[in-house]
Amino acid sequence: MFTNVWKDIKNGQIAPVYCIYGEESYFVDETVKRIKHALSTTEEVETTTFDLEESPVDVMVDEADTFPFFSERKLIVAKNASFLKAAEKGKEKIDHDLKRLENWLNHPSDFSVTILIAPYEKLDERKKITKLMKEKSVMLHAETPKENDLAVWIRTEVNRFNKNIEDEAVDKLVEMVGANMLQLQIEIEKICLYLGDESYITVDIVENLVAKTLEHDAFKMLNAYLSRQNAEAVQIYHDLLRQKEEPIMLVGLLSSNIRTMNNVYYLQKKGYHPTQISKQLKIHPYRVKIMLENRNRPSEERLLKALHNLAEIDLKLKSTGGNRERLLEMFLLREL
């Protein structure tokens, strides 16, 4: 859907009103950037941004109905259109005149391009304003692509730089960065610029160049420990300590990963499909895939014992002094 809309924008077919809802900020930022570029023919496009949690929608409508001074068409970006989602009693800061917005949607200004952004997973389909927005605007759902689609997108981004990428390197990139498309785009561009005249991205290149996140290192440390590669787990732990990471935070990350892992294996045992597990636990399908394809899958008993031991370490870290770093190190050295 976004690809088709972006193609229309590039060809100069720009609608007067867009509504982008969903939690994947990459699609929001990329759409705004492409519209701004398309409108900037000879001069910088006149752009105004509103936060609809701080300003009433009337202000946006007034701005959209005001002729631009410096360009042929102007751009209005209205963030946090919370009136499109289900109401949360007591949390509404602004009283929006939705009747006026409805009237304006039926006759939007042809000298303005307005983008309403609703960074929420779902909209309230029962509301009249939501139904009218779907009818009168270009409605786009900004959600993180599924596993296969994400891999296709990564290859497309790499091809933009006239490079290619190994299948294993795609997997490693998602493993290290996660499904954050903005961060993936930054890392892809960095790798491609580093390659210079070379044309192929390998696993080694990804491992050496991609910025490692705390979550990735904690997950890698846990996998090493559960695979009985204690020396590797301790090495990762020491690296994190040199980066000034706190043992108590690492204990929390390890415990969270173990709980997630245990839930994934439990749901699989109950007959859930990986996609269903991903939706049930609200984690990306790729993370589920890594856990389910683990050849050294730990037993439920080992996971629960590790979780119990980490709970004891957490209590000691919060209640005792002394050599705090040593507590988690001893956990990583001991066999379950």
Phi and psi in degrees as GROMACS dihedral restraints (atoms count N, CA, C in turn):
[ dihedral_restraints ]
;  ai    aj    ak    al  type     phi  dphi    fc
    3     4     5     6     1   -62.1    20    10
    4     5     6     7     1   -40.0    20    10
    6     7     8     9     1   -58.6    20    10
    7     8     9    10     1   -44.2    20    10
    9    10    11    12     1   -65.4    20    10
   10    11    12    13     1   -42.7    20    10
   12    13    14    15     1   -65.1    20    10
   13    14    15    16     1   -41.8    20    10
   15    16    17    18     1   -63.1    20    10
   16    17    18    19     1   -35.3    20    10
   18    19    20    21     1   -65.9    20    10
   19    20    21    22     1   -41.8    20    10
   21    22    23    24     1   -62.3    20    10
   22    23    24    25     1   -42.6    20    10
   24    25    26    27     1   -60.9    20    10
   25    26    27    28     1   -44.4    20    10
   27    28    29    30     1   -61.4    20    10
   28    29    30    31     1   -34.0    20    10
   30    31    32    33     1   -84.7    20    10
   31    32    33    34     1     6.5    20    10
   33    34    35    36     1    86.8    20    10
   34    35    36    37     1     5.7    20    10
   36    37    38    39     1   -90.9    20    10
   37    38    39    40     1    83.0    20    10
   39    40    41    42     1  -106.6    20    10
   40    41    42    43     1   123.0    20    10
   42    43    44    45     1   -75.5    20    10
   43    44    45    46     1   157.1    20    10
   45    46    47    48     1   -72.8    20    10
   46    47    48    49     1   -27.2    20    10
   48    49    50    51     1  -138.1    20    10
   49    50    51    52     1   131.6    20    10
   51    52    53    54     1  -122.2    20    10
   52    53    54    55     1   145.1    20    10
   54    55    56    57     1  -129.9    20    10
   55    56    57    58     1   117.6    20    10
   57    58    59    60     1  -113.4    20    10
   58    59    60    61     1   119.1    20    10
   60    61    62    63     1  -121.5    20    10
   61    62    63    64     1   152.1    20    10
   63    64    65    66     1   127.2    20    10
   64    65    66    67     1   170.8    20    10
   66    67    68    69     1  -103.0    20    10
   67    68    69    70     1    -0.7    20    10
   69    70    71    72     1   -89.4    20    10
   70    71    72    73     1   101.0    20    10
   72    73    74    75     1   -68.0    20    10
   73    74    75    76     1   -21.1    20    10
   75    76    77    78     1   -56.8    20    10
   76    77    78    79     1   -48.0    20    10
   78    79    80    81     1   -65.5    20    10
   79    80    81    82     1   -35.5    20    10
   81    82    83    84     1   -64.6    20    10
   82    83    84    85     1   -53.8    20    10
   84    85    86    87     1   -62.1    20    10
   85    86    87    88     1   -40.6    20    10
   87    88    89    90     1   -67.4    20    10
   88    89    90    91     1   -39.4    20    10
   90    91    92    93     1   -66.6    20    10
   91    92    93    94     1   -44.6    20    10
   93    94    95    96     1   -60.0    20    10
   94    95    96    97     1   -44.4    20    10
   96    97    98    99     1   -61.8    20    10
   97    98    99   100     1   -42.2    20    10
   99   100   101   102     1   -69.9    20    10
  100   101   102   103     1   -38.5    20    10
  102   103   104   105     1   -66.5    20    10
  103   104   105   106     1   -43.4    20    10
  105   106   107   108     1   -60.4    20    10
  106   107   108   109     1   -42.5    20    10
  108   109   110   111     1   -64.5    20    10
  109   110   111   112     1   -41.3    20    10
  111   112   113   114     1   -67.2    20    10
  112   113   114   115     1   -33.1    20    10
  114   115   116   117     1   -80.1    20    10
  115   116   117   118     1   -22.4    20    10
  117   118   119   120     1   -85.8    20    10
  118   119   120   121     1    82.5    20    10
  120   121   122   123     1   -81.1    20    10
  121   122   123   124     1   -63.5    20    10
  123   124   125   126     1  -111.8    20    10
  124   125   126   127     1   -23.5    20    10
  126   127   128   129     1  -136.2    20    10
  127   128   129   130     1   167.1    20    10
  129   130   131   132     1   -63.0    20    10
  130   131   132   133     1   132.1    20    10
  132   133   134   135     1   -71.6    20    10
  133   134   135   136     1   141.5    20    10
  135   136   137   138     1   -72.5    20    10
  136   137   138   139     1   119.5    20    10
  138   139   140   141     1  -126.2    20    10
  139   140   141   142     1   134.1    20    10
  141   142   143   144     1  -128.3    20    10
  142   143   144   145     1   135.6    20    10
  144   145   146   147     1  -118.3    20    10
  145   146   147   148     1   134.9    20    10
  147   148   149   150     1  -123.6    20    10
  148   149   150   151     1   147.8    20    10
  150   151   152   153     1  -107.2    20    10
  151   152   153   154     1   109.8    20    10
  153   154   155   156     1   -74.9    20    10
  154   155   156   157     1     0.0    20    10
  156   157   158   159     1   -87.8    20    10
  157   158   159   160     1   -11.3    20    10
  159   160   161   162     1  -117.1    20    10
  160   161   162   163     1   -23.8    20    10
  162   163   164   165     1  -125.2    20    10
  163   164   165   166     1   142.8    20    10
  165   166   167   168     1   -69.9    20    10
  166   167   168   169     1   153.9    20    10
  168   169   170   171     1   -64.7    20    10
  169   170   171   172     1   -20.4    20    10
  171   172   173   174     1   -56.5    20    10
  172   173   174   175     1   -38.9    20    10
  174   175   176   177     1   -63.6    20    10
  175   176   177   178     1   -40.2    20    10
  177   178   179   180     1   -64.1    20    10
  178   179   180   181     1   -44.7    20    10
  180   181   182   183     1   -62.7    20    10
  181   182   183   184     1   -43.4    20    10
  183   184   185   186     1   -58.8    20    10
  184   185   186   187     1   -43.4    20    10
  186   187   188   189     1   -66.3    20    10
  187   188   189   190     1   -40.4    20    10
  189   190   191   192     1   -65.7    20    10
  190   191   192   193     1   -28.8    20    10
  192   193   194   195     1   -90.5    20    10
  193   194   195   196     1     0.7    20    10
  195   196   197   198     1   -96.2    20    10
  196   197   198   199     1   130.1    20    10
  198   199   200   201     1   -61.1    20    10
  199   200   201   202     1   141.2    20    10
  201   202   203   204     1   -71.2    20    10
  202   203   204   205     1   149.6    20    10
  204   205   206   207     1   -96.7    20    10
  205   206   207   208     1   -34.0    20    10
  207   208   209   210     1  -112.9    20    10
  208   209   210   211     1    -6.6    20    10
  210   211   212   213     1  -146.7    20    10
  211   212   213   214     1   165.3    20    10
  213   214   215   216     1   -66.3    20    10
  214   215   216   217     1   -42.2    20    10
  216   217   218   219     1  -131.0    20    10
  217   218   219   220     1   147.1    20    10
  219   220   221   222     1  -115.4    20    10
  220   221   222   223     1   164.3    20    10
  222   223   224   225     1  -116.7    20    10
  223   224   225   226     1   130.3    20    10
  225   226   227   228     1  -118.7    20    10
  226   227   228   229     1   126.7    20    10
  228   229   230   231     1  -114.5    20    10
  229   230   231   232     1   117.5    20    10
  231   232   233   234     1  -113.4    20    10
  232   233   234   235     1   108.3    20    10
  234   235   236   237     1   -89.1    20    10
  235   236   237   238     1   159.3    20    10
  237   238   239   240     1    56.7    20    10
  238   239   240   241     1    55.6    20    10
  240   241   242   243     1   -77.5    20    10
  241   242   243   244     1    71.3    20    10
  243   244   245   246     1   -68.4    20    10
  244   245   246   247     1   -17.5    20    10
  246   247   248   249     1   -69.7    20    10
  247   248   249   250     1    -7.1    20    10
  249   250   251   252     1   -89.1    20    10
  250   251   252   253     1   -13.6    20    10
  252   253   254   255     1  -103.1    20    10
  253   254   255   256     1   175.3    20    10
  255   256   257   258     1   -61.5    20    10
  256   257   258   259     1   137.5    20    10
  258   259   260   261     1   -69.6    20    10
  259   260   261   262     1   140.5    20    10
  261   262   263   264     1  -112.3    20    10
  262   263   264   265     1   107.9    20    10
  264   265   266   267     1   -57.6    20    10
  265   266   267   268     1   132.4    20    10
  267   268   269   270     1    85.5    20    10
  268   269   270   271     1    -7.3    20    10
  270   271   272   273     1  -105.8    20    10
  271   272   273   274     1    -5.4    20    10
  273   274   275   276     1   -75.8    20    10
  274   275   276   277     1   118.2    20    10
  276   277   278   279     1   -85.8    20    10
  277   278   279   280     1   -32.4    20    10
  279   280   281   282     1  -120.9    20    10
  280   281   282   283     1   140.9    20    10
  282   283   284   285     1   -95.9    20    10
  283   284   285   286     1   102.4    20    10
  285   286   287   288     1   -86.8    20    10
  286   287   288   289     1   139.6    20    10
  288   289   290   291     1   -85.0    20    10
  289   290   291   292     1    85.1    20    10
  291   292   293   294     1   -71.7    20    10
  292   293   294   295     1   -25.9    20    10
  294   295   296   297     1   -62.8    20    10
  295   296   297   298     1   -42.5    20    10
  297   298   299   300     1   -66.4    20    10
  298   299   300   301     1   -38.5    20    10
  300   301   302   303     1   -63.2    20    10
  301   302   303   304     1   -40.4    20    10
  303   304   305   306     1   -61.6    20    10
  304   305   306   307     1   -44.4    20    10
  306   307   308   309     1   -62.4    20    10
  307   308   309   310     1   -40.8    20    10
  309   310   311   312     1   -66.9    20    10
  310   311   312   313     1   -38.9    20    10
  312   313   314   315     1   -61.1    20    10
  313   314   315   316     1   -29.7    20    10
  315   316   317   318     1   -73.0    20    10
  316   317   318   319     1   -23.3    20    10
  318   319   320   321     1  -142.9    20    10
  319   320   321   322     1    65.6    20    10
  321   322   323   324     1   -69.4    20    10
  322   323   324   325     1   153.5    20    10
  324   325   326   327     1   -65.2    20    10
  325   326   327   328     1   138.9    20    10
  327   328   329   330     1   -87.3    20    10
  328   329   330   331     1    -5.4    20    10
  330   331   332   333     1  -102.5    20    10
  331   332   333   334     1     8.1    20    10
  333   334   335   336     1  -131.2    20    10
  334   335   336   337     1   148.6    20    10
  336   337   338   339     1  -117.8    20    10
  337   338   339   340     1   120.2    20    10
  339   340   341   342     1  -113.8    20    10
  340   341   342   343     1   129.8    20    10
  342   343   344   345     1  -116.9    20    10
  343   344   345   346     1   114.6    20    10
  345   346   347   348     1   -96.5    20    10
  346   347   348   349     1   131.1    20    10
  348   349   350   351     1  -116.0    20    10
  349   350   351   352     1   122.9    20    10
  351   352   353   354     1  -120.3    20    10
  352   353   354   355     1    92.1    20    10
  354   355   356   357     1   -78.4    20    10
  355   356   357   358     1    56.0    20    10
  357   358   359   360     1  -128.0    20    10
  358   359   360   361     1   150.3    20    10
  360   361   362   363     1   -62.7    20    10
  361   362   363   364     1   -40.3    20    10
  363   364   365   366     1  -133.9    20    10
  364   365   366   367     1   152.3    20    10
  366   367   368   369     1  -107.0    20    10
  367   368   369   370     1   162.0    20    10
  369   370   371   372     1   -86.4    20    10
  370   371   372   373     1    99.8    20    10
  372   373   374   375     1   -67.4    20    10
  373   374   375   376     1   -14.5    20    10
  375   376   377   378     1   -79.7    20    10
  376   377   378   379     1   -21.9    20    10
  378   379   380   381     1   -71.5    20    10
  379   380   381   382     1   141.7    20    10
  381   382   383   384     1   -62.5    20    10
  382   383   384   385     1   -40.1    20    10
  384   385   386   387     1   -65.9    20    10
  385   386   387   388     1   -34.3    20    10
  387   388   389   390     1   -68.6    20    10
  388   389   390   391     1   -44.2    20    10
  390   391   392   393     1   -61.7    20    10
  391   392   393   394     1   -42.0    20    10
  393   394   395   396     1   -68.3    20    10
  394   395   396   397     1   -37.4    20    10
  396   397   398   399     1   -62.5    20    10
  397   398   399   400     1   -40.6    20    10
  399   400   401   402     1   -65.5    20    10
  400   401   402   403     1   -31.8    20    10
  402   403   404   405     1   -81.0    20    10
  403   404   405   406     1   -38.4    20    10
  405   406   407   408     1  -103.1    20    10
  406   407   408   409     1   -12.1    20    10
  408   409   410   411     1  -119.6    20    10
  409   410   411   412     1   169.6    20    10
  411   412   413   414     1   -83.8    20    10
  412   413   414   415     1   106.4    20    10
  414   415   416   417     1   -93.6    20    10
  415   416   417   418     1   125.6    20    10
  417   418   419   420     1  -127.1    20    10
  418   419   420   421     1   136.5    20    10
  420   421   422   423     1  -102.9    20    10
  421   422   423   424     1   112.0    20    10
  423   424   425   426     1   -91.7    20    10
  424   425   426   427     1    90.9    20    10
  426   427   428   429     1  -125.5    20    10
  427   428   429   430     1   150.2    20    10
  429   430   431   432     1   -63.2    20    10
  430   431   432   433     1   130.7    20    10
  432   433   434   435     1   -60.7    20    10
  433   434   435   436     1   153.8    20    10
  435   436   437   438     1   -68.6    20    10
  436   437   438   439     1   171.3    20    10
  438   439   440   441     1   -50.1    20    10
  439   440   441   442     1   -54.0    20    10
  441   442   443   444     1   -66.2    20    10
  442   443   444   445     1   -40.2    20    10
  444   445   446   447     1   -65.7    20    10
  445   446   447   448     1   -36.3    20    10
  447   448   449   450     1   -65.6    20    10
  448   449   450   451     1   -40.3    20    10
  450   451   452   453     1   -63.6    20    10
  451   452   453   454     1   -41.2    20    10
  453   454   455   456     1   -62.8    20    10
  454   455   456   457     1   -43.3    20    10
  456   457   458   459     1   -62.3    20    10
  457   458   459   460     1   -41.6    20    10
  459   460   461   462     1   -61.0    20    10
  460   461   462   463     1   -45.0    20    10
  462   463   464   465     1   -63.4    20    10
  463   464   465   466     1   -37.9    20    10
  465   466   467   468     1   -63.8    20    10
  466   467   468   469     1   -43.6    20    10
  468   469   470   471     1   -62.8    20    10
  469   470   471   472     1   -41.6    20    10
  471   472   473   474     1   -64.1    20    10
  472   473   474   475     1   -40.5    20    10
  474   475   476   477     1   -65.2    20    10
  475   476   477   478     1   -26.2    20    10
  477   478   479   480     1   -60.8    20    10
  478   479   480   481     1   -25.7    20    10
  480   481   482   483     1   -98.6    20    10
  481   482   483   484     1    12.9    20    10
  483   484   485   486     1    60.3    20    10
  484   485   486   487     1    38.9    20    10
  486   487   488   489     1  -122.2    20    10
  487   488   489   490     1   167.5    20    10
  489   490   491   492     1  -125.8    20    10
  490   491   492   493     1   162.2    20    10
  492   493   494   495     1  -139.8    20    10
  493   494   495   496     1   137.2    20    10
  495   496   497   498     1   -66.4    20    10
  496   497   498   499     1   151.6    20    10
  498   499   500   501     1   -59.1    20    10
  499   500   501   502     1   -42.0    20    10
  501   502   503   504     1   -65.3    20    10
  502   503   504   505     1   -32.6    20    10
  504   505   506   507     1   -70.3    20    10
  505   506   507   508     1   -33.9    20    10
  507   508   509   510     1   -62.0    20    10
  508   509   510   511     1   -47.5    20    10
  510   511   512   513     1   -60.6    20    10
  511   512   513   514     1   -43.9    20    10
  513   514   515   516     1   -65.3    20    10
  514   515   516   517     1   -37.5    20    10
  516   517   518   519     1   -62.6    20    10
  517   518   519   520     1   -45.3    20    10
  519   520   521   522     1   -68.5    20    10
  520   521   522   523     1   -37.3    20    10
  522   523   524   525     1   -60.9    20    10
  523   524   525   526     1   -40.9    20    10
  525   526   527   528     1   -82.7    20    10
  526   527   528   529     1   -35.4    20    10
  528   529   530   531     1   -97.6    20    10
  529   530   531   532     1   -28.8    20    10
  531   532   533   534     1    89.0    20    10
  532   533   534   535     1  -164.8    20    10
  534   535   536   537     1   -96.8    20    10
  535   536   537   538     1    16.6    20    10
  537   538   539   540     1   -73.9    20    10
  538   539   540   541     1   104.5    20    10
  540   541   542   543     1   -68.7    20    10
  541   542   543   544     1   -33.6    20    10
  543   544   545   546     1   -62.7    20    10
  544   545   546   547     1   -44.8    20    10
  546   547   548   549     1   -68.9    20    10
  547   548   549   550     1   -37.6    20    10
  549   550   551   552     1   -60.8    20    10
  550   551   552   553     1   -42.6    20    10
  552   553   554   555     1   -62.3    20    10
  553   554   555   556     1   -42.3    20    10
  555   556   557   558     1   -62.5    20    10
  556   557   558   559     1   -45.1    20    10
  558   559   560   561     1   -67.4    20    10
  559   560   561   562     1   -38.8    20    10
  561   562   563   564     1   -62.7    20    10
  562   563   564   565     1   -45.3    20    10
  564   565   566   567     1   -62.9    20    10
  565   566   567   568     1   -42.1    20    10
  567   568   569   570     1   -61.4    20    10
  568   569   570   571     1   -45.3    20    10
  570   571   572   573     1   -63.7    20    10
  571   572   573   574     1   -45.0    20    10
  573   574   575   576     1   -65.0    20    10
  574   575   576   577     1   -38.3    20    10
  576   577   578   579     1   -67.4    20    10
  577   578   579   580     1   -37.1    20    10
  579   580   581   582     1   -65.4    20    10
  580   581   582   583     1   -36.6    20    10
  582   583   584   585     1   -63.3    20    10
  583   584   585   586     1   -29.6    20    10
  585   586   587   588     1    63.2    20    10
  586   587   588   589     1  -120.0    20    10
  588   589   590   591     1   -80.8    20    10
  589   590   591   592     1   -14.8    20    10
  591   592   593   594     1   -69.0    20    10
  592   593   594   595     1   150.2    20    10
  594   595   596   597     1  -118.4    20    10
  595   596   597   598     1    -1.9    20    10
  597   598   599   600     1  -124.0    20    10
  598   599   600   601     1   129.5    20    10
  600   601   602   603     1   -96.3    20    10
  601   602   603   604     1   120.9    20    10
  603   604   605   606     1  -106.8    20    10
  604   605   606   607     1   171.7    20    10
  606   607   608   609     1   -59.8    20    10
  607   608   609   610     1   -43.2    20    10
  609   610   611   612     1   -61.0    20    10
  610   611   612   613     1   -40.4    20    10
  612   613   614   615     1   -63.7    20    10
  613   614   615   616     1   -43.4    20    10
  615   616   617   618     1   -61.6    20    10
  616   617   618   619     1   -47.4    20    10
  618   619   620   621     1   -62.7    20    10
  619   620   621   622     1   -34.4    20    10
  621   622   623   624     1   -82.2    20    10
  622   623   624   625     1   -28.3    20    10
  624   625   626   627     1  -105.3    20    10
  625   626   627   628     1   -28.0    20    10
  627   628   629   630     1   -74.2    20    10
  628   629   630   631     1   133.6    20    10
  630   631   632   633     1   -65.4    20    10
  631   632   633   634     1   125.4    20    10
  633   634   635   636     1   -80.6    20    10
  634   635   636   637     1   135.8    20    10
  636   637   638   639     1   -96.7    20    10
  637   638   639   640     1   159.1    20    10
  639   640   641   642     1   -60.4    20    10
  640   641   642   643     1   -41.2    20    10
  642   643   644   645     1   -62.2    20    10
  643   644   645   646     1   -41.1    20    10
  645   646   647   648     1   -65.0    20    10
  646   647   648   649     1   -45.4    20    10
  648   649   650   651     1   -64.9    20    10
  649   650   651   652     1   -38.5    20    10
  651   652   653   654     1   -65.5    20    10
  652   653   654   655     1   -40.5    20    10
  654   655   656   657     1   -66.3    20    10
  655   656   657   658     1   -39.7    20    10
  657   658   659   660     1   -66.0    20    10
  658   659   660   661     1   -40.2    20    10
  660   661   662   663     1   -63.5    20    10
  661   662   663   664     1   -42.3    20    10
  663   664   665   666     1   -64.4    20    10
  664   665   666   667     1   -44.6    20    10
  666   667   668   669     1   -61.8    20    10
  667   668   669   670     1   -39.5    20    10
  669   670   671   672     1   -63.9    20    10
  670   671   672   673     1   -42.9    20    10
  672   673   674   675     1   -64.5    20    10
  673   674   675   676     1   -46.2    20    10
  675   676   677   678     1   -70.2    20    10
  676   677   678   679     1   -21.4    20    10
  678   679   680   681     1   -88.8    20    10
  679   680   681   682     1     7.4    20    10
  681   682   683   684     1    65.0    20    10
  682   683   684   685     1    25.5    20    10
  684   685   686   687     1   -97.6    20    10
  685   686   687   688     1    68.0    20    10
  687   688   689   690     1   -62.3    20    10
  688   689   690   691     1   -38.9    20    10
  690   691   692   693     1   -61.6    20    10
  691   692   693   694     1   -41.8    20    10
  693   694   695   696     1   -65.7    20    10
  694   695   696   697     1   -40.8    20    10
  696   697   698   699     1   -60.9    20    10
  697   698   699   700     1   -43.1    20    10
  699   700   701   702     1   -67.1    20    10
  700   701   702   703     1   -38.1    20    10
  702   703   704   705     1   -61.2    20    10
  703   704   705   706     1   -44.5    20    10
  705   706   707   708     1   -62.6    20    10
  706   707   708   709     1   -41.3    20    10
  708   709   710   711     1   -60.5    20    10
  709   710   711   712     1   -44.7    20    10
  711   712   713   714     1   -64.2    20    10
  712   713   714   715     1   -38.3    20    10
  714   715   716   717     1   -61.0    20    10
  715   716   717   718     1   -41.6    20    10
  717   718   719   720     1   -67.7    20    10
  718   719   720   721     1   -36.9    20    10
  720   721   722   723     1   -64.6    20    10
  721   722   723   724     1   -38.2    20    10
  723   724   725   726     1   -65.5    20    10
  724   725   726   727     1   -24.4    20    10
  726   727   728   729     1   -86.8    20    10
  727   728   729   730     1    10.3    20    10
  729   730   731   732     1    69.6    20    10
  730   731   732   733     1    26.8    20    10
  732   733   734   735     1   -77.7    20    10
  733   734   735   736     1   142.2    20    10
  735   736   737   738     1   -84.0    20    10
  736   737   738   739     1   133.2    20    10
  738   739   740   741     1   -54.5    20    10
  739   740   741   742     1   -38.0    20    10
  741   742   743   744     1   -65.1    20    10
  742   743   744   745     1   -34.4    20    10
  744   745   746   747     1   -69.9    20    10
  745   746   747   748     1   -39.3    20    10
  747   748   749   750     1   -65.9    20    10
  748   749   750   751     1   -38.0    20    10
  750   751   752   753     1   -60.0    20    10
  751   752   753   754     1   -42.9    20    10
  753   754   755   756     1   -62.5    20    10
  754   755   756   757     1   -42.6    20    10
  756   757   758   759     1   -66.8    20    10
  757   758   759   760     1   -42.3    20    10
  759   760   761   762     1   -62.3    20    10
  760   761   762   763     1   -43.6    20    10
  762   763   764   765     1   -63.6    20    10
  763   764   765   766     1   -42.1    20    10
  765   766   767   768     1   -63.0    20    10
  766   767   768   769     1   -41.9    20    10
  768   769   770   771     1   -66.0    20    10
  769   770   771   772     1   -37.6    20    10
  771   772   773   774     1   -66.4    20    10
  772   773   774   775     1   -43.1    20    10
  774   775   776   777     1   -60.7    20    10
  775   776   777   778     1   -43.5    20    10
  777   778   779   780     1   -62.7    20    10
  778   779   780   781     1   -45.2    20    10
  780   781   782   783     1   -60.1    20    10
  781   782   783   784     1   -44.9    20    10
  783   784   785   786     1   -62.8    20    10
  784   785   786   787     1   -41.2    20    10
  786   787   788   789     1   -65.7    20    10
  787   788   789   790     1   -38.8    20    10
  789   790   791   792     1   -62.0    20    10
  790   791   792   793     1   -46.9    20    10
  792   793   794   795     1   -67.3    20    10
  793   794   795   796     1   -35.6    20    10
  795   796   797   798     1   -64.6    20    10
  796   797   798   799     1   -46.5    20    10
  798   799   800   801     1   -67.1    20    10
  799   800   801   802     1   -35.5    20    10
  801   802   803   804     1   -63.4    20    10
  802   803   804   805     1   -41.0    20    10
  804   805   806   807     1   -61.8    20    10
  805   806   807   808     1   -31.8    20    10
  807   808   809   810     1   -79.6    20    10
  808   809   810   811     1    -2.3    20    10
  810   811   812   813     1    97.6    20    10
  811   812   813   814     1     9.5    20    10
  813   814   815   816     1   -72.6    20    10
  814   815   816   817     1   142.1    20    10
  816   817   818   819     1   -76.9    20    10
  817   818   819   820     1   149.7    20    10
  819   820   821   822     1   -49.9    20    10
  820   821   822   823     1   -38.5    20    10
  822   823   824   825     1   -64.7    20    10
  823   824   825   826     1   -40.0    20    10
  825   826   827   828     1   -66.7    20    10
  826   827   828   829     1   -38.2    20    10
  828   829   830   831     1   -62.4    20    10
  829   830   831   832     1   -43.4    20    10
  831   832   833   834     1   -59.3    20    10
  832   833   834   835     1   -45.1    20    10
  834   835   836   837     1   -68.9    20    10
  835   836   837   838     1   -41.3    20    10
  837   838   839   840     1   -62.4    20    10
  838   839   840   841     1   -42.6    20    10
  840   841   842   843     1   -94.9    20    10
  841   842   843   844     1    -5.1    20    10
  843   844   845   846     1    57.7    20    10
  844   845   846   847     1    46.6    20    10
  846   847   848   849     1  -126.1    20    10
  847   848   849   850     1   158.4    20    10
  849   850   851   852     1   -68.0    20    10
  850   851   852   853     1   141.7    20    10
  852   853   854   855     1   -53.7    20    10
  853   854   855   856     1   -32.0    20    10
  855   856   857   858     1   -66.6    20    10
  856   857   858   859     1   -36.4    20    10
  858   859   860   861     1   -66.7    20    10
  859   860   861   862     1   -39.0    20    10
  861   862   863   864     1   -62.4    20    10
  862   863   864   865     1   -42.1    20    10
  864   865   866   867     1   -59.3    20    10
  865   866   867   868     1   -45.0    20    10
  867   868   869   870     1   -59.4    20    10
  868   869   870   871     1   -43.1    20    10
  870   871   872   873     1   -67.5    20    10
  871   872   873   874     1   -41.9    20    10
  873   874   875   876     1   -73.7    20    10
  874   875   876   877     1   -25.9    20    10
  876   877   878   879     1   -90.6    20    10
  877   878   879   880     1     1.0    20    10
  879   880   881   882     1   -65.6    20    10
  880   881   882   883     1   116.8    20    10
  882   883   884   885     1   -70.7    20    10
  883   884   885   886     1   -26.7    20    10
  885   886   887   888     1  -101.0    20    10
  886   887   888   889     1    45.6    20    10
  888   889   890   891     1   -60.7    20    10
  889   890   891   892     1   125.6    20    10
  891   892   893   894     1   -75.6    20    10
  892   893   894   895     1   153.5    20    10
  894   895   896   897     1   -74.2    20    10
  895   896   897   898     1   161.9    20    10
  897   898   899   900     1   -60.7    20    10
  898   899   900   901     1   -36.9    20    10
  900   901   902   903     1   -62.0    20    10
  901   902   903   904     1   -43.8    20    10
  903   904   905   906     1   -64.5    20    10
  904   905   906   907     1   -41.8    20    10
  906   907   908   909     1   -62.7    20    10
  907   908   909   910     1   -44.9    20    10
  909   910   911   912     1   -67.7    20    10
  910   911   912   913     1   -36.5    20    10
  912   913   914   915     1   -66.4    20    10
  913   914   915   916     1   -42.5    20    10
  915   916   917   918     1   -61.7    20    10
  916   917   918   919     1   -41.1    20    10
  918   919   920   921     1   -64.4    20    10
  919   920   921   922     1   -39.7    20    10
  921   922   923   924     1   -63.6    20    10
  922   923   924   925     1   -44.9    20    10
  924   925   926   927     1   -63.6    20    10
  925   926   927   928     1   -39.2    20    10
  927   928   929   930     1   -66.7    20    10
  928   929   930   931     1   -35.1    20    10
  930   931   932   933     1   -63.2    20    10
  931   932   933   934     1   -38.9    20    10
  933   934   935   936     1   -67.0    20    10
  934   935   936   937     1   -40.7    20    10
  936   937   938   939     1   -64.5    20    10
  937   938   939   940     1   -41.3    20    10
  939   940   941   942     1   -58.8    20    10
  940   941   942   943     1   -43.0    20    10
  942   943   944   945     1   -64.1    20    10
  943   944   945   946     1   -43.8    20    10
  945   946   947   948     1   -64.4    20    10
  946   947   948   949     1   -39.6    20    10
  948   949   950   951     1   -63.8    20    10
  949   950   951   952     1   -31.5    20    10
  951   952   953   954     1   -87.5    20    10
  952   953   954   955     1   -13.6    20    10
  954   955   956   957     1  -123.0    20    10
  955   956   957   958     1    -9.9    20    10
  957   958   959   960     1  -127.7    20    10
  958   959   960   961     1   161.8    20    10
  960   961   962   963     1  -101.8    20    10
  961   962   963   964     1  -142.6    20    10
  963   964   965   966     1    79.7    20    10
  964   965   966   967     1  -154.1    20    10
  966   967   968   969     1   -81.5    20    10
  967   968   969   970     1    86.3    20    10
  969   970   971   972     1   -65.1    20    10
  970   971   972   973     1   -36.4    20    10
  972   973   974   975     1   -63.1    20    10
  973   974   975   976     1   -28.7    20    10
  975   976   977   978     1   -69.0    20    10
  976   977   978   979     1   -27.6    20    10
  978   979   980   981     1   -62.2    20    10
  979   980   981   982     1   -49.9    20    10
  981   982   983   984     1   -72.6    20    10
  982   983   984   985     1   -31.6    20    10
  984   985   986   987     1   -62.6    20    10
  985   986   987   988     1   -42.5    20    10
  987   988   989   990     1   -64.8    20    10
  988   989   990   991     1   -35.2    20    10
  990   991   992   993     1   -61.6    20    10
  991   992   993   994     1   -43.9    20    10
  993   994   995   996     1   -70.5    20    10
  994   995   996   997     1   -24.9    20    10
  996   997   998   999     1   -83.4    20    10
  997   998   999  1000     1   -25.4    20    10
  999  1000  1001  1002     1   -81.7    20    10
 1000  1001  1002  1003     1   140.2    20    10
 1002  1003  1004  1005     1   -80.6    20    10
 1003  1004  1005  1006     1   140.2    20    10
